[in-house]
Amino acid sequence: MILKAKLLKALILGAPASGKGTISSRIVKKYNIAHVSSGDKLREHIEHQTDLGKEVKKYLNEGKLVPDDLIIKFMITELKKVDNKPWLLDGFPRTVAQANALWKTQPVDVVLNLVVPFDVIIDRVKNRWVHLPSGRVYNIGFNTPKHPGKDDITNEDLVQRPDDRPEAVSQRLQIYDGITRPVIDFYKEKGILEEFEGRTSDEIWPKVVAYLDPIFSKK
Ligand code: AMP
């Protein structure tokens, strides 16, 4: 398949805490493309208290999916705004109905799926401690706080988010897997799914670059 980098439409998939945020921001920076994140766009609407923001707030607060018809209409409109440049879509589609709707209006050229073993993700999140007032995040063994359990700047207590506990993370990963599997299969059947495996973002990143560089150098 010949991909036109000039208007490349890419989609990134990855489990929670798989490093999708890190890889996405490196992609948009290196290749200078638009980042269209459904979660970020919805949070902006909530922050600005728009009609849509008011409508979707409860779903985001409860960690539930926004209904398909609503998110489809919203994201198709958002994507039309960046029709004239290459983009990386993030967080949408999450269901096969969404994938179908997107395919009919803005068929993506490539889907990057980040594959990080679940035990690695659980381990990573288990070692994550936060300073709630500032949002500073520490990872034991990676950026360990200077004094155990204390914030480097204020020396206040660090806590673990309840949803970062191993049981909660494991449950989130199961839910993610159940929901995303059909979307992955949808793109596998189209023959456009590319998988990138690794235990860390630094391990995955060179593989993503090795894949995208030839596409973007054809500009
Ligand atoms: P995210 O930042 O991608 O984890 O999205 C945060 C929240 O926004 C999700 O928990 C959902 O409530 C909502 N959301 C984002 N993208 C979608 C989508 N494609 N379909 C339904 N709900 C979504």
Residues whose N, C-alpha, C, O or C-beta is under 5 A from the ligand:
A	BS01	AMP	S38 G39 D40 L42 Y59 L60 G63 K64 L65 V66 I71 G91 F92 P93 R94
